[in-house]
Amino acid sequence: MLISFANHSTAPVSLGGAERSLLRFVEDWQAIDPSMTPHFVTKAPRGKFIEALDERGWHHDSFRFRGWALPSTQPAPSAERAAFATVDYAAVNAIIRLYERERPDLVVTNTLVAPWASFAAAVLGIPQAWFVREYGDLDHGLQFQTGRAGVLGDIGLLAGAVVTNSEAVRAHLAPYVPDHKLSIAYPVVDTTRLLAERHHAPAVTPFPQAEPGLRVTVVGRVEASKGQHRVIDAIGALRERGVAASVCFVGGWKEPGEDQRLSERARALGAADRVVFAGEQSSPAPFIEAADVCVTPSTIEAFGRTTAEYMTLGKPVVASRSGGSAELIEPGRTGALFDADDVAGLADALAAYAADPASARRHGAAAPDRLAAVLGAGRDNAAAIERLIALVGTEGYRLPQAARYWFELPGAYASLGATSARAAVGLLANRVRTRSGSVGRLLRRPGVAVRKLVGR
């Protein structure tokens, strides 16, 4: 059984949650059925994801493409959209030819933002499934080219099964995807590795202050949507209340100077000496272990992998109420929730743990059992694998035969010449010579000379 998995990211710096979840999913499937042969369609150029595939000896083909969700609030210029279409549909055509040779039994798209392998599968009638592990617009600020309803509705049309990574994402898709196609498979947390690494010496001292007070760890990429600024504001608010608290941020950043901007924010609040940026680390476990409480301050998280990692290591978690983290935490027993825009609420939750350290220990001790109960059987990889196997041998959604012709058009136009003006002149000359279309109708009028029209 050959299963083709499509991924959207090169992962140039580190593997994201979607890539890590996919790798574990395929490993779990092979553990259940060693005869399952995985194949991967992914984005070029080479990055951490392809490195991970090579380490496992898994076959892959990479292509250059964009997607139907782009990081821009303004429509791209026509020339740019045309250039993207040329690249994207060249990728579709290449994947169609690949699938004609390989004939996968099922295509699984592991991304919300790039549907090209799915389109190729639909041209050939191959059954397919989708993993949706993000919101796209709400969490990453992406703009869907055909709107949210258009993109999510198309996923529901193309896929025989749509697997989400939380109840929150499932509810988000419910208005657009038929209910019988939707299910949940919570990501697997590498408990064994986290527990083994928790007592390793951290590469950076997380809390160098002589009296750190309440020790707070935040793991995740440092960027606005992840909400590190909220924690800094809360640390500043606690300082005004006379409550000592320090925070260590673990994770890299894509935008240059993001750590400096946050440091300036802390300095303005008189809390600069209470903030440490540890940067990208091979393992977050030692930094989590060093904390009294951990925070997931994101605007919205589809799942909340860091929340699950905190709970695995027996730490209470304070998290924003939106998204998947709210499903994992039991407020008052394993942590607390706050509204993303309510910094005072975050500060209150941290102040409560600072005033009652015993409650932090109790909530942390209860966290692993709570996590195991939520991520248990029926909403795990094994259940998702069973659903996907059921699609093998079924008839997949098939696009009209004309679709393949339309996918080839951008490349055909691009081959006409270097400029659109040149293409237009060539088209006009062809119409003149063949006397077709409106040009031909004009030329058929008495007294109109072809030589005059074409400048010869």
N, C-alpha and C positions, 0 to 999 in steps of 0.2 A: 504494500500500500504506500503510494507516494503522495505526500502532503506538501503543498507549497505554501510557505508562510511569507507574507509581504510586510515589510517594515519601512518606515518613512525616514529614519534618521541615520546619519553617518556616525553619530555619537563621537564628535571630534575630541572631546576632553574626557568625558566619563560616560558610562552607561546610565541612561535614564531609567525611570521606573518601568516604562513600557517595555524596554529592551530586556531588563532583568526579569520581568514577569514572563515574557515570551520564552526566554532561554529556559527558565525553570519549568514552564508548561511543557515544552518539547522534551526535556529530560524526564519529566513525570510520565509522559505518553510513552516514551521508549521503554521506561521501566515496566509499564503495563503490557506493552506490545513491542518487543524488540524488532519485529519485522517491519514496523513503521519506519519509512525512510523519509527524513525531512529534507526539504529543499527551500532555499530562501531567495526571495527577490528583495533587494534592498537598494538604498541610495548610494551613489558614488559621490566622492572618492572614498578611499579606504579610511576607516576610523576604528574606534574601539569596538563597535558592533561586529564588523568583519573580523577583527582580531579574535573576538570571542568565538565566532563561528569556526575559524581556522583551528583554534585550540581544541575544539570538540570534533574536528574532522568532518564538519557538515558542509555540504555542497551549497554554493551560492552564486548568483549572478547579480551584478550591480549595474544600475542605470542612472543617468542624470535626469532629474525631473524636479518640478516644483509641487504644486498641489492645488486643491480647490479651497484652501484656507490659507490666507497670507497675512503676515504681520504688518498690516497697514490700515489706517482708518480712512484713507482716500483711495478712490479707484485709480488703478494704474493707467498710465497713458496707453493709447491704442497700440502704439508701436511695441511697447513693453509687453502688453497682453498677447500680441501676435507672436512675439519672440518666445514667450513662455509656452504658448500653445504649440508652437513648432517642436519645442523640446519635449513637452509632456506627451504629445501624441506620437512622437517618434518612439518614446518609451513604451507606449501602449502597443504599437506595432511590433516592437522588438519582443515584448512579453508574449504577444499572441503567437509569434513564430516559435518562441521558446516553448510555450505550452503545447503547440502542435507537435513539437518533437518529443517532449517529455511526457505529455498526457497525464498530468497529475489527477489523482482521484478526488481531490478537494483542494480548494484555495482558501486560505485563511488570512484575512487582512487585519494586521495588528496596528492600525492607525486610523484616526479620524480624518486626517488631513490629506492623504494621497490615495485616491481610489483606482490607480491605474491598473494594478494587477486584477482588481475586481472587474474593471471594464473588460480586460482581456478575457477573463473567465466567462463573462456574460456573452461575449462575441461567440465563444465556442460552446456555450451551454454547460460548462463545468460547475458542479454544485459548489457553493461557497458559504463561508461564515465570516463574521466580523467580531473582533474584540474592540470595544470602545472603552478606553481607559482615561479619558479626559473630557472636558467640556469644550475645549478649543477657544471659544470666545470669552467665556466667563472667567477662566483661569489663566489663559495665556494671551488674551487680548487679540486673538486672530479674527480676521473678517472672512466669513464664508462668502465665496463669490456668487453663489446663488441663494444666499440667505440661510439661516439656521434651519427653517422648515424644509427648504429645498434639499439641503445636504442630508439631514437626518432622515427625511422621507425617502430619499433615494437609497440610503443604506437599508432601510426597512424593506424596500422593494427588491433589491439585489440579493440580499442575504437570506439563506434558509434558517440561520440562527444568529442572534446577536447577543454576545456575552459581555456584560459590564463588570466592573471591579468593585461596585458598591451598590447598595440599595438607592443611594442618592442619585447616581448616574442612571440607574434603571428608571427611576421616576422621571428624570429629565428627558429620557428618550420615549417614555410611554405615550405622549401625544402624537408621536410621529411613526412609531414602529409597532406593528401588531403584537399584542400581548403574548401570543403563543410562541413568538420567536425570541422573546426576551428571557434571559436567565442571568444569574450572578455567579462569578467565580472569584472569590477574594484572593488577592495575591498571596503567595507563600513567603513568609518571613524566614530567613535563614537563622533559625534559633540556635542551632549547633555552633555556627561560626560566631555569632554574637556572644554567646556565653563563654566560648573559648577565648575570645579576645578582650573581654571586659576588664581583665586585670593587667593587660599590657600597659606599659608606660606610655602615656600620650606624647606625641612628638612635640607638642606645644603645651606649656603649662596653662591649663584652662582657667584657673582662678589664682593668679599670682598675688592678689591683694592680701595684706597682713590679716585683715578681718573681712572676708568676702561677704559675710552675712548669708542670706539665702542664695544658694548657688543654682543658677538657671542655665540649662543648655538648650540651644536651638540648632538643629541639624537641617541643612537644606541649602540649595543654591541661593546665593545672596542676590535678591532682586526685589523690586517693588511688590510683585504679586505674592511673594512668600512672606511679606509682612514683618521683616526684621525691625522696621522702623517703629512698629507698634510696641515691641518689647522695649526698645530704647526709651520710648515715651513713658512706658509704664515704670521702668527703672528710675527715670527722672521724677515721676509722680511719687514713687515710694520714698525717694530721697527727701522730697518736700514734707512728707509725713513723718520723717525721722526713722524710716525702716531701711536697713542696710540690705542691699541685694546686688549681685553681680551676674553678668551674663557672658557666656562664651558662644560665639557663632561658629559653627563648623560647616564649611562648604565654600566652593569657589564662586566666582562671579564672571558673567560674560561682558558686562558693561564696564569699561575701564573707570577706575576711581569710585566705584560703588561703595567700597569700604571707607574711602575718605569722606564721602558724602554722609554716610551714617555716623562716622566719627565726629564730624562737624555738628551733626544734630545732637549727639551725646554731649559734646562740649558746651553747646548752647544751653543745655539743661543742667550743666554742672555734674555730669555723670560720666565724663570721658574716662576717668580712672577705673570705672566699673565695667568696662566693655573690652572684650578680647576677640579678635578675629583670628581663628586658627587656620583658615583656608581649607583647601581641599585635602582630605585625609583618606588613606586607604581603608580605614575602619573607624566608624563613629563610636564604637562600643566604649573605649576608655573615657571618652568625653561625656557620654551618657552616664557611665558609672560614677563619675566624679560629681554629678549634679544631685541636688536635693529634689528638684522638680524640673520637668522638661516642658517646652511650649511648642505648639504648632500654630503659629499666628497667621497663616495664609488667608488670603481673601476667600478662597474656596479651594478645597482639595477633592479630587475625584475619589481617592481612597484614603490617603494619609499613611503612607508607608513609614514615615518617621514616627508617627504616633504609635504604630504597631511595634516598631523597634524599641521605643521607649518602654512600652508596656511589657514587652518580652523580657527586658532587663529589670523589671520590677520598679519602675519609676511612675509616680503620679504624673498625669498629663493635664495641662491647661491648653485647650484648643478652641479655635474659632468654631462657631456653631454651624457654619455652612459646610456642606459636603460630607465626605465619608468619615471623617474623624468623629463626628457626633454619633455614629453608629457603634463605634468601638468603645467609647468612654461611657461609663455609668456615673453621672454626676453625683457627688457626695460619697461615692464608694471607691472609684478609681481615679478621680480627677474632677475637673470643672470645665464648663463651656462658657464662652463669652461671645457677644456679637462683635464682628470684625471691626466695626467702627466705634466700639465702646472701649476705649483705652482705660477708662476708669474701672470698668468691669474686670479687665485683665489685671489691673493693679490690685483690685480688691481680692481677687483669687490668690495672687501671689502673697499679698499681705497676710491672708488667712493662714497660709502654710508657714510663713515666717513666724507668726505668733504661736503656732501649734505644730512644732516639728514632728510630734508623734502621729498626727493625722497624715502627714506626708508619708511616713513609713507605713502606716496602715493601708493607705490607698495604693502605694506602690506594691505592697505584698499581695493585694487582691488583684492587681492588674493582669498577671499572666493567665490566671484562670478565666477571667472575664474575656480576654482576647481569644483564648482557645474555644470558649463557648460560641463566640460570634463567628469565628472562622471555621467552624466545624463542618462535618459531613453534610452533603447536599448542596453546599455553596462553595465547593472547592474544585481543584483541577480535575479530580477524578470524575466528578459529575459533568463538568464541561467536556471532557474527553468523550464520555459516553454520548453526549448530545451530538458532538461533531462526527463521531463514527457513524451515527444513524443517518447522516446526510450522504455518506459515500454510497454511490450507486443510484442515487436519486437524480432526477432531471433538474439541472440548475436553471435559474432565470436566464433566458436567452434574448439578446437584443435582436432587432431586425437585421436581415442580411446587409442592408444598406449601411449599417453602422461601421462595418469595416472600411467601406469606401470613404465614409466621412472622416474616420480617424486618419486616413492617409492624405487628406487634402492639405493640411498645414505644411507637411513636408513637400508636397508637390508644388505649392505656391512658393515655398522658400527656394526651390530649385530654379525658379524662373530667372533670377538675377539678383544683383546686389541691392537694388533699391526698388521701392514700390513704384516710383515714377517710370523706371525702365520696364517694370512688369506691365504698367498701364499702357505704355506706348506699344509694347509687344502685343497686348490684347487688342488694342485699337487696330493695329496693322493687320492682325489676323481676321478681325471682323470685316475690315475693308476688303481683304483678299477673298474671303469666303462669302461676303455680302450677307452675313447673318445678323440677327438681332436688330436693334434700332438703327445701327449704322447701315446694315444692309437695306433696311426699309428706306432710309434716306437716299442711298445710292441708286435705288431703283427708280427714283424720281427723274423725269426727263431733264437733261441738261446738267446734271451733277457729275463732275469729273473726279475720278478716283485719284488721279495724280495731284490735283489741287488739294484734296483733303489730307493726303499723307505727306505733303510737302516735297514731292519729287519733281 
